[in-house]
Amino acid sequence: MKLKTLSTTFVCAAAIFACAQSLEAQYNFSQFTVDGYTIQVHAFASQGFALSNQNNYLTMDTSNGSFRFTDGGLNMSTKLTSRLRVGAQLYDREIGQLGGGRISLDWAYADYKFNDWFGVRAGKVKTALGLYNDTQDAEFLHTWALLPQSIYPTDLRSSLIAHTGLDFYGQIGMKKAGSLGYTVYGGRRADDKRNGYYFNTQDTGIPINTWVGSLGGVDIRWNTPVSGLMIGGSYLDERDNVQGVYQSYGVPFFLPSDPNRISDGYVDYTRGKLHLTAEFRRNHTDYDFIVLGQSSYAKQTSSGFFASAAYRLTKKIEVGTYNSRFYVDNPQDKTDPAANHIYDQAVTLRYDVKNWWDVKVEGHFVNGYGDVYSARGFYLRDNPTLKPTMDMLVIRTGWYF
C-alpha cells in the first residue's frame, strides 16, 4: 500500500510504532521464541517533506513542496547455533518516482563466525563501502535528513547497497595499536529498474533494459589508539554489462564497462558530544558504447567529498552541518559552469522526541546540478530548464524499534 500524504503516513506510522513500543514494554515485542530459537525483530519507517525555491530534486516536485518521501523496512534474525546467525530485511520506498512503493528483499544472509578475527557471510549481503553504505537505510542512526549526496546519492542507493555473494570479515586486535576490522567480498551486483540510472538514461534517449555485473572489494577500518578515532578505506572493482535501446535509431546498444572502480577513504572522530567525519570517493569507468557492431571507447571519472560536524546540545537536541562536493571530470557540456559540479552546504537540527522517534529539519544550499549523464538528484523529466543554484528545506521524521 502506498501512503501518499504526510498526515496519513504520520498517523499510521505513529500509531503502529506507539503500539509496538507499548507491546515491547509489556511483552518484549522485539523478540519472540519459536522452537527454542529467539527471533529478533526490528522495524523502521520515515516520512519526509521537501521544498525547493527552484529546480526539482530526486524526482520529487520539490519546487511546489512534496510529501512523496517515504521509506521503511522490517528485519528479522536469529542464532541457529552459537556461531551461526541468519537474517533478512524487507524494504520499501517511494521517493518521487524512486522505488515505486515496491517491497524488495534488501538483504538476506547466513553469517558464521569462527572467532573474532574470521567470519563468513553468504547470500544477499550489505556491501561494505565507505562510512555509511551499509547503514544508509537506517535514518535513525544519522544526524542528517539526507546523507551527503556526493557520496551517498539517494537516487542510486539500490545500485551498491548490497551484492549477492560471499563476504569474509573479522576484527584483529593489535594491542596498543588499536584494532583492525576488515571485510573482503565478491559477488553479483544488484539491479533495480526504479533507480536513478534507469530514469537518467530514459531522459537522455538511451534507456537501459538490464544492468548486470560482477564485483569484488575490500573495506578496512582501523580503530586507532586515539579514543574515538577511526580511519578507513574501501576499494571496489566492478565489471558491468548494460543493454538498452538507442532511441534515435531504434536499435539495441551494449555498454560493457571494464573496469568500473571506486576508491574511498574516510575518517570518523567522536569526542564527548562532538562528532566529526570526512570522506572522499573517486569513481573511474572505462566503457565501450557498442551500436550495430561499431564500438566507441570512452572514459568517465567523477569524485565526491564531504566533511561534517555534529554536536549534541542536550539529550534530545543535536545540531550539525556538512559541506558536500561532487565533481564530474568530463561533462557533456563543457561550456556550462554548473554542469561539472554539485556543491551542497547543509545545516541540520535533530530532535529526539522519544527514544524511538526523531524529527529532523535541514536546510540545503546547492550550487550546480552536475552533468546530464551523472544521475545525481536532478532529472530532465522534472527540470526542463535547470537553474544553477537551489535552496531546499527538508523535514523528515522517523520511527524505529
RODOLO-140415 format. One record per residue (C-alpha): residue number from 1; residue in three letters; x, y, z. Coordinates in nm, 2 decimals. Each point is the difference from the previous one (the first is absolute). Layout:
N
(node NUM,'Ala',(X,Y,Z))
...
END
This chain:
401
(node 1,'Met',(0.00,0.00,0.00))
(node 2,'Lys',(0.13,0.35,-0.09))
(node 3,'Leu',(-0.03,0.28,0.25))
(node 4,'Lys',(-0.05,0.32,-0.20))
(node 5,'Thr',(-0.02,0.27,0.27))
(node 6,'Leu',(0.19,0.10,0.30))
(node 7,'Ser',(-0.31,0.00,0.22))
(node 8,'Thr',(-0.10,-0.36,-0.09))
(node 9,'Thr',(0.36,-0.13,0.03))
(node 10,'Phe',(0.06,0.19,0.33))
(node 11,'Val',(-0.32,-0.13,0.17))
(node 12,'Cys',(0.05,-0.36,-0.12))
(node 13,'Ala',(0.37,-0.02,0.08))
(node 14,'Ala',(-0.04,0.18,0.33))
(node 15,'Ala',(-0.28,-0.24,0.10))
(node 16,'Ile',(0.19,-0.31,-0.11))
(node 17,'Phe',(0.32,0.10,0.18))
(node 18,'Ala',(-0.18,0.12,0.31))
(node 19,'Cys',(-0.18,-0.33,0.01))
(node 20,'Ala',(0.33,-0.18,-0.06))
(node 21,'Gln',(0.17,0.18,0.28))
(node 22,'Ser',(-0.29,-0.07,0.24))
(node 23,'Leu',(0.00,-0.37,-0.10))
(node 24,'Glu',(0.38,-0.01,0.03))
(node 25,'Ala',(-0.01,0.14,0.35))
(node 26,'Gln',(-0.26,-0.26,0.10))
(node 27,'Tyr',(0.10,-0.30,-0.21))
(node 28,'Asn',(0.35,0.07,-0.13))
(node 29,'Phe',(-0.14,0.03,-0.35))
(node 30,'Ser',(0.34,0.04,-0.16))
(node 31,'Gln',(0.06,-0.37,0.05))
(node 32,'Phe',(-0.19,-0.32,0.03))
(node 33,'Thr',(0.08,-0.37,0.02))
(node 34,'Val',(-0.08,-0.28,-0.26))
(node 35,'Asp',(0.10,-0.36,0.08))
(node 36,'Gly',(0.27,0.13,0.24))
(node 37,'Tyr',(0.14,0.26,-0.25))
(node 38,'Thr',(-0.01,0.36,0.11))
(node 39,'Ile',(-0.11,0.22,-0.30))
(node 40,'Gln',(0.11,0.36,0.01))
(node 41,'Val',(-0.24,0.24,-0.18))
(node 42,'His',(0.07,0.37,-0.09))
(node 43,'Ala',(-0.18,0.24,-0.22))
(node 44,'Phe',(0.03,0.36,-0.11))
(node 45,'Ala',(-0.20,0.25,-0.21))
(node 46,'Ser',(0.05,0.37,-0.09))
(node 47,'Gln',(-0.20,0.27,-0.17))
(node 48,'Gly',(0.14,0.32,-0.15))
(node 49,'Phe',(-0.09,0.32,-0.16))
(node 50,'Ala',(0.22,0.20,-0.24))
(node 51,'Leu',(-0.05,0.35,-0.13))
(node 52,'Ser',(0.24,0.18,-0.24))
(node 53,'Asn',(0.00,0.35,-0.13))
(node 54,'Gln',(0.09,-0.12,-0.36))
(node 55,'Asn',(0.09,-0.33,-0.17))
(node 56,'Asn',(-0.16,-0.33,0.10))
(node 57,'Tyr',(0.20,-0.26,0.19))
(node 58,'Leu',(0.01,-0.38,0.02))
(node 59,'Thr',(-0.30,-0.02,-0.25))
(node 60,'Met',(-0.22,0.18,0.25))
(node 61,'Asp',(-0.20,0.31,-0.07))
(node 62,'Thr',(0.20,0.19,0.26))
(node 63,'Ser',(-0.05,0.34,-0.16))
(node 64,'Asn',(-0.36,-0.03,0.10))
(node 65,'Gly',(0.07,-0.19,0.32))
(node 66,'Ser',(-0.01,-0.38,0.00))
(node 67,'Phe',(-0.10,-0.26,0.26))
(node 68,'Arg',(0.10,-0.29,-0.22))
(node 69,'Phe',(0.29,-0.08,0.22))
(node 70,'Thr',(-0.09,-0.33,0.18))
(node 71,'Asp',(0.20,-0.31,0.08))
(node 72,'Gly',(0.00,-0.29,0.25))
(node 73,'Gly',(0.13,-0.34,0.08))
(node 74,'Leu',(-0.05,-0.31,0.21))
(node 75,'Asn',(0.28,-0.25,0.09))
(node 76,'Met',(0.02,-0.32,0.20))
(node 77,'Ser',(0.30,-0.20,0.11))
(node 78,'Thr',(0.08,-0.30,0.22))
(node 79,'Lys',(0.29,-0.21,0.12))
(node 80,'Leu',(-0.02,-0.36,-0.11))
(node 81,'Thr',(0.31,-0.09,0.19))
(node 82,'Ser',(0.24,0.20,0.22))
(node 83,'Arg',(0.19,0.09,-0.32))
(node 84,'Leu',(-0.26,0.00,-0.28))
(node 85,'Arg',(-0.24,0.28,-0.04))
(node 86,'Val',(-0.26,0.05,-0.29))
(node 87,'Gly',(-0.20,0.30,-0.08))
(node 88,'Ala',(-0.19,0.20,-0.26))
(node 89,'Gln',(-0.15,0.34,-0.06))
(node 90,'Leu',(-0.29,0.12,-0.22))
(node 91,'Tyr',(0.02,0.36,-0.11))
(node 92,'Asp',(-0.24,0.24,-0.18))
(node 93,'Arg',(0.03,0.36,-0.11))
(node 94,'Glu',(-0.18,0.26,-0.21))
(node 95,'Ile',(0.21,0.31,-0.04))
(node 96,'Gly',(-0.15,0.17,-0.30))
(node 97,'Gln',(0.02,-0.27,-0.27))
(node 98,'Leu',(0.28,-0.18,0.18))
(node 99,'Gly',(-0.09,-0.34,0.13))
(node 100,'Gly',(-0.36,0.01,-0.12))
(node 101,'Gly',(-0.13,-0.12,0.33))
(node 102,'Arg',(0.11,-0.36,-0.08))
(node 103,'Ile',(0.12,-0.22,0.28))
(node 104,'Ser',(0.34,-0.15,-0.06))
(node 105,'Leu',(0.23,-0.24,0.18))
(node 106,'Asp',(0.27,0.24,0.12))
(node 107,'Trp',(0.23,-0.27,0.15))
(node 108,'Ala',(-0.02,-0.37,0.10))
(node 109,'Tyr',(0.30,-0.20,0.11))
(node 110,'Ala',(0.15,-0.26,0.23))
(node 111,'Asp',(0.30,0.11,0.22))
(node 112,'Tyr',(0.24,-0.25,0.15))
(node 113,'Lys',(0.25,0.15,0.24))
(node 114,'Phe',(0.29,-0.23,0.07))
(node 115,'Asn',(0.17,0.24,0.24))
(node 116,'Asp',(0.05,0.38,0.04))
(node 117,'Trp',(0.25,0.02,-0.28))
(node 118,'Phe',(-0.18,-0.22,-0.26))
(node 119,'Gly',(-0.36,-0.04,-0.12))
(node 120,'Val',(-0.19,-0.07,-0.31))
(node 121,'Arg',(-0.33,0.14,-0.14))
(node 122,'Ala',(-0.18,-0.14,-0.30))
(node 123,'Gly',(-0.32,0.11,-0.18))
(node 124,'Lys',(-0.11,0.35,-0.09))
(node 125,'Val',(0.24,0.20,0.22))
(node 126,'Lys',(0.03,0.37,0.07))
(node 127,'Thr',(0.30,0.14,-0.18))
(node 128,'Ala',(0.28,0.14,0.22))
(node 129,'Leu',(0.09,0.32,-0.18))
(node 130,'Gly',(0.09,0.32,0.18))
(node 131,'Leu',(-0.14,0.12,0.33))
(node 132,'Tyr',(-0.37,-0.04,-0.05))
(node 133,'Asn',(-0.08,-0.21,-0.30))
(node 134,'Asp',(-0.12,-0.30,0.21))
(node 135,'Thr',(-0.20,0.22,0.24))
(node 136,'Gln',(-0.14,0.27,-0.23))
(node 137,'Asp',(-0.36,-0.15,0.02))
(node 138,'Ala',(0.01,0.04,0.38))
(node 139,'Glu',(-0.10,0.37,0.02))
(node 140,'Phe',(-0.01,0.00,0.38))
(node 141,'Leu',(0.38,-0.07,0.02))
(node 142,'His',(0.09,0.32,-0.17))
(node 143,'Thr',(-0.02,0.37,0.09))
(node 144,'Trp',(-0.11,0.09,-0.36))
(node 145,'Ala',(-0.33,0.00,-0.18))
(node 146,'Leu',(0.19,-0.06,-0.32))
(node 147,'Leu',(0.35,-0.16,0.01))
(node 148,'Pro',(0.26,0.19,-0.20))
(node 149,'Gln',(-0.11,-0.07,-0.35))
(node 150,'Ser',(0.35,0.03,-0.15))
(node 151,'Ile',(0.08,-0.34,0.15))
(node 152,'Tyr',(-0.34,-0.15,0.09))
(node 153,'Pro',(-0.25,0.11,-0.27))
(node 154,'Thr',(-0.35,-0.10,0.09))
(node 155,'Asp',(-0.10,-0.06,-0.36))
(node 156,'Leu',(0.28,-0.25,-0.05))
(node 157,'Arg',(-0.04,-0.18,0.34))
(node 158,'Ser',(-0.10,-0.34,-0.14))
(node 159,'Ser',(0.29,-0.02,-0.24))
(node 160,'Leu',(0.26,-0.06,0.27))
(node 161,'Ile',(-0.19,-0.07,0.32))
(node 162,'Ala',(0.05,-0.38,-0.02))
(node 163,'His',(0.14,-0.28,-0.21))
(node 164,'Thr',(-0.08,-0.36,-0.04))
(node 165,'Gly',(0.31,-0.20,0.09))
(node 166,'Leu',(0.25,-0.07,0.28))
(node 167,'Asp',(0.17,0.21,0.27))
(node 168,'Phe',(0.29,-0.07,0.22))
(node 169,'Tyr',(0.04,0.23,0.30))
(node 170,'Gly',(0.16,0.03,0.34))
(node 171,'Gln',(0.15,0.22,0.27))
(node 172,'Ile',(0.37,-0.03,0.08))
(node 173,'Gly',(0.13,0.13,0.33))
(node 174,'Met',(0.33,0.19,-0.02))
(node 175,'Lys',(0.05,0.07,0.38))
(node 176,'Lys',(0.13,0.35,0.04))
(node 177,'Ala',(-0.06,0.07,-0.37))
(node 178,'Gly',(-0.37,-0.04,0.03))
(node 179,'Ser',(-0.19,-0.24,-0.22))
(node 180,'Leu',(-0.05,-0.06,-0.37))
(node 181,'Gly',(-0.34,-0.11,-0.15))
(node 182,'Tyr',(-0.01,-0.13,-0.35))
(node 183,'Thr',(-0.26,-0.13,-0.26))
(node 184,'Val',(0.09,-0.16,-0.33))
(node 185,'Tyr',(-0.28,-0.09,-0.23))
(node 186,'Gly',(-0.11,-0.11,-0.35))
(node 187,'Gly',(-0.32,-0.07,-0.19))
(node 188,'Arg',(-0.26,0.14,-0.23))
(node 189,'Arg',(-0.12,0.36,0.01))
(node 190,'Ala',(-0.37,0.08,0.07))
(node 191,'Asp',(-0.23,0.14,-0.27))
(node 192,'Asp',(-0.30,0.23,0.06))
(node 193,'Lys',(-0.21,0.13,-0.29))
(node 194,'Arg',(-0.14,0.28,0.22))
(node 195,'Asn',(0.33,0.17,0.08))
(node 196,'Gly',(0.17,0.31,-0.15))
(node 197,'Tyr',(0.21,-0.17,-0.26))
(node 198,'Tyr',(-0.31,-0.13,-0.18))
(node 199,'Phe',(-0.18,0.34,0.02))
(node 200,'Asn',(0.31,0.19,-0.11))
(node 201,'Thr',(0.05,-0.22,-0.31))
(node 202,'Gln',(-0.37,0.03,-0.09))
(node 203,'Asp',(0.03,0.38,0.01))
(node 204,'Thr',(0.31,0.01,-0.22))
(node 205,'Gly',(-0.14,-0.23,-0.27))
(node 206,'Ile',(0.21,-0.31,0.07))
(node 207,'Pro',(-0.23,-0.20,0.24))
(node 208,'Ile',(0.16,-0.31,0.15))
(node 209,'Asn',(-0.19,-0.32,0.04))
(node 210,'Thr',(0.24,-0.20,0.21))
(node 211,'Trp',(0.31,0.06,0.21))
(node 212,'Val',(0.19,-0.31,0.12))
(node 213,'Gly',(0.35,-0.04,0.12))
(node 214,'Ser',(0.25,-0.15,0.25))
(node 215,'Leu',(0.19,0.18,0.27))
(node 216,'Gly',(0.26,-0.05,0.26))
(node 217,'Gly',(0.13,0.23,0.27))
(node 218,'Val',(0.16,0.05,0.34))
(node 219,'Asp',(-0.06,0.24,0.29))
(node 220,'Ile',(0.25,0.05,0.28))
(node 221,'Arg',(-0.07,0.20,0.32))
(node 222,'Trp',(0.27,0.09,0.26))
(node 223,'Asn',(-0.13,0.08,0.35))
(node 224,'Thr',(0.30,0.20,0.10))
(node 225,'Pro',(0.16,0.03,0.35))
(node 226,'Val',(-0.15,0.35,0.01))
(node 227,'Ser',(-0.33,-0.03,0.17))
(node 228,'Gly',(-0.29,0.06,-0.24))
(node 229,'Leu',(0.21,0.01,-0.31))
(node 230,'Met',(-0.06,-0.25,-0.29))
(node 231,'Ile',(0.17,0.02,-0.34))
(node 232,'Gly',(-0.10,-0.22,-0.29))
(node 233,'Gly',(0.01,-0.06,-0.37))
(node 234,'Ser',(-0.20,-0.20,-0.26))
(node 235,'Tyr',(0.07,-0.12,-0.35))
(node 236,'Leu',(-0.26,-0.16,-0.25))
(node 237,'Asp',(0.06,-0.14,-0.34))
(node 238,'Glu',(-0.30,-0.07,-0.22))
(node 239,'Arg',(-0.05,-0.15,-0.34))
(node 240,'Asp',(-0.33,0.10,-0.16))
(node 241,'Asn',(-0.21,-0.08,-0.30))
(node 242,'Val',(-0.27,0.25,-0.08))
(node 243,'Gln',(-0.25,-0.05,-0.28))
(node 244,'Gly',(-0.26,0.24,-0.14))
(node 245,'Val',(-0.15,0.17,-0.30))
(node 246,'Tyr',(0.15,0.30,-0.19))
(node 247,'Gln',(-0.33,0.19,-0.06))
(node 248,'Ser',(0.14,0.22,-0.28))
(node 249,'Tyr',(0.05,-0.30,-0.22))
(node 250,'Gly',(-0.23,-0.26,0.16))
(node 251,'Val',(0.28,-0.25,0.04))
(node 252,'Pro',(0.14,-0.18,0.30))
(node 253,'Phe',(0.33,0.10,0.17))
(node 254,'Phe',(0.24,-0.17,0.23))
(node 255,'Leu',(0.20,0.18,0.26))
(node 256,'Pro',(0.27,-0.22,0.16))
(node 257,'Ser',(0.22,0.16,0.26))
(node 258,'Asp',(0.34,-0.14,0.09))
(node 259,'Pro',(0.08,0.11,0.25))
(node 260,'Asn',(-0.24,0.21,0.22))
(node 261,'Arg',(0.21,0.09,0.30))
(node 262,'Ile',(-0.08,0.18,0.32))
(node 263,'Ser',(0.27,0.11,0.25))
(node 264,'Asp',(-0.11,0.14,0.34))
(node 265,'Gly',(0.17,0.14,0.31))
(node 266,'Tyr',(-0.17,0.12,0.32))
(node 267,'Val',(0.06,0.12,0.36))
(node 268,'Asp',(-0.24,0.00,0.29))
(node 269,'Tyr',(0.07,0.17,0.34))
(node 270,'Thr',(-0.22,0.02,0.31))
(node 271,'Arg',(0.10,0.19,0.31))
(node 272,'Gly',(-0.27,0.05,0.26))
(node 273,'Lys',(-0.30,0.17,-0.17))
(node 274,'Leu',(0.20,0.09,-0.31))
(node 275,'His',(-0.01,-0.22,-0.32))
(node 276,'Leu',(0.23,0.08,-0.30))
(node 277,'Thr',(0.01,-0.19,-0.32))
(node 278,'Ala',(0.16,0.04,-0.35))
(node 279,'Glu',(0.00,-0.23,-0.31))
(node 280,'Phe',(0.14,0.01,-0.35))
(node 281,'Arg',(-0.10,-0.22,-0.29))
(node 282,'Arg',(0.11,-0.03,-0.36))
(node 283,'Asn',(-0.17,-0.20,-0.27))
(node 284,'His',(0.17,-0.10,-0.33))
(node 285,'Thr',(-0.17,-0.18,-0.28))
(node 286,'Asp',(0.13,-0.12,-0.34))
(node 287,'Tyr',(-0.27,-0.11,-0.23))
(node 288,'Asp',(-0.09,-0.08,-0.37))
(node 289,'Phe',(-0.32,0.13,-0.15))
(node 290,'Ile',(-0.09,-0.26,-0.26))
(node 291,'Val',(-0.27,0.07,-0.26))
(node 292,'Leu',(-0.04,-0.22,-0.32))
(node 293,'Gly',(0.34,-0.15,0.06))
(node 294,'Gln',(0.18,0.33,0.02))
(node 295,'Ser',(0.19,0.07,0.32))
(node 296,'Ser',(0.06,0.34,0.15))
(node 297,'Tyr',(0.25,-0.01,0.29))
(node 298,'Ala',(-0.02,0.26,0.28))
(node 299,'Lys',(0.10,0.07,0.36))
(node 300,'Gln',(-0.22,0.16,0.27))
(node 301,'Thr',(0.13,0.12,0.34))
(node 302,'Ser',(-0.16,0.18,0.29))
(node 303,'Ser',(0.08,0.07,0.36))
(node 304,'Gly',(-0.17,0.10,0.31))
(node 305,'Phe',(0.09,0.13,0.34))
(node 306,'Phe',(-0.17,0.11,0.32))
(node 307,'Ala',(0.10,0.12,0.35))
(node 308,'Ser',(-0.25,0.02,0.28))
(node 309,'Ala',(-0.03,0.11,0.36))
(node 310,'Ala',(-0.28,-0.08,0.25))
(node 311,'Tyr',(-0.04,0.10,0.36))
(node 312,'Arg',(-0.25,-0.14,0.26))
(node 313,'Leu',(-0.13,0.31,0.19))
(node 314,'Thr',(-0.23,-0.19,0.23))
(node 315,'Lys',(-0.13,-0.36,0.03))
(node 316,'Lys',(-0.27,0.08,-0.26))
(node 317,'Ile',(0.16,0.26,-0.22))
(node 318,'Glu',(0.29,-0.03,-0.25))
(node 319,'Val',(0.12,0.25,-0.25))
(node 320,'Gly',(0.23,-0.06,-0.30))
(node 321,'Thr',(0.13,0.12,-0.33))
(node 322,'Tyr',(0.18,-0.15,-0.30))
(node 323,'Asn',(0.16,0.12,-0.32))
(node 324,'Ser',(-0.05,-0.25,-0.28))
(node 325,'Arg',(0.17,0.03,-0.35))
(node 326,'Phe',(-0.04,-0.21,-0.31))
(node 327,'Tyr',(0.21,0.05,-0.31))
(node 328,'Val',(-0.04,-0.12,-0.36))
(node 329,'Asp',(0.34,-0.01,-0.17))
(node 330,'Asn',(-0.13,0.01,-0.36))
(node 331,'Pro',(-0.36,0.13,-0.03))
(node 332,'Gln',(-0.18,-0.01,-0.33))
(node 333,'Asp',(-0.04,0.38,-0.01))
(node 334,'Lys',(0.33,0.14,0.09))
(node 335,'Thr',(-0.13,0.36,-0.05))
(node 336,'Asp',(-0.25,-0.03,0.28))
(node 337,'Pro',(0.17,0.10,0.33))
(node 338,'Ala',(-0.27,-0.18,0.21))
(node 339,'Ala',(0.03,-0.33,-0.18))
(node 340,'Asn',(0.33,-0.12,0.14))
(node 341,'His',(-0.09,0.01,0.37))
(node 342,'Ile',(-0.26,-0.01,0.28))
(node 343,'Tyr',(0.10,0.18,0.32))
(node 344,'Asp',(-0.24,-0.04,0.30))
(node 345,'Gln',(0.03,0.19,0.33))
(node 346,'Ala',(-0.25,-0.16,0.25))
(node 347,'Val',(-0.10,0.10,0.35))
(node 348,'Thr',(-0.21,-0.23,0.22))
(node 349,'Leu',(-0.19,0.00,0.33))
(node 350,'Arg',(-0.10,-0.34,0.13))
(node 351,'Tyr',(-0.25,-0.04,0.29))
(node 352,'Asp',(-0.05,-0.34,0.16))
(node 353,'Val',(-0.36,0.01,0.11))
(node 354,'Lys',(0.03,-0.35,0.15))
(node 355,'Asn',(0.27,-0.26,0.00))
(node 356,'Trp',(-0.19,-0.15,-0.30))
(node 357,'Trp',(-0.11,0.31,-0.18))
(node 358,'Asp',(0.21,0.29,-0.15))
(node 359,'Val',(-0.08,0.32,-0.20))
(node 360,'Lys',(0.26,0.17,-0.22))
(node 361,'Val',(-0.01,0.34,-0.16))
(node 362,'Glu',(0.27,0.06,-0.26))
(node 363,'Gly',(0.09,0.28,-0.24))
(node 364,'His',(0.20,-0.05,-0.32))
(node 365,'Phe',(0.17,0.27,-0.20))
(node 366,'Val',(0.10,-0.16,-0.34))
(node 367,'Asn',(0.22,0.13,-0.27))
(node 368,'Gly',(0.02,-0.19,-0.33))
(node 369,'Tyr',(-0.20,-0.30,-0.13))
(node 370,'Gly',(0.26,-0.23,-0.15))
(node 371,'Asp',(0.02,-0.15,-0.35))
(node 372,'Val',(-0.31,-0.11,-0.19))
(node 373,'Tyr',(0.14,-0.36,0.03))
(node 374,'Ser',(0.10,0.02,0.36))
(node 375,'Ala',(-0.33,-0.11,0.15))
(node 376,'Arg',(0.04,0.19,0.33))
(node 377,'Gly',(-0.33,0.14,0.11))
(node 378,'Phe',(-0.09,0.22,-0.30))
(node 379,'Tyr',(-0.20,-0.16,-0.29))
(node 380,'Leu',(-0.12,0.15,-0.33))
(node 381,'Arg',(-0.35,-0.15,0.05))
(node 382,'Asp',(-0.04,0.23,0.30))
(node 383,'Asn',(0.22,0.29,-0.11))
(node 384,'Pro',(-0.05,0.12,-0.37))
(node 385,'Thr',(0.22,0.30,0.10))
(node 386,'Leu',(0.24,-0.04,0.28))
(node 387,'Lys',(0.11,0.30,0.21))
(node 388,'Pro',(0.37,0.01,0.12))
(node 389,'Thr',(-0.10,0.03,0.37))
(node 390,'Met',(-0.26,-0.14,0.23))
(node 391,'Asp',(-0.10,0.05,0.36))
(node 392,'Met',(-0.20,-0.29,0.16))
(node 393,'Leu',(-0.18,-0.07,0.33))
(node 394,'Val',(-0.03,-0.36,0.10))
(node 395,'Ile',(-0.20,-0.12,0.30))
(node 396,'Arg',(0.01,-0.36,0.09))
(node 397,'Thr',(-0.13,-0.21,0.28))
(node 398,'Gly',(0.08,-0.36,0.08))
(node 399,'Trp',(-0.12,-0.28,0.23))
(node 400,'Tyr',(0.19,-0.32,0.09))
(node 401,'Phe',(0.01,-0.29,0.25))
END
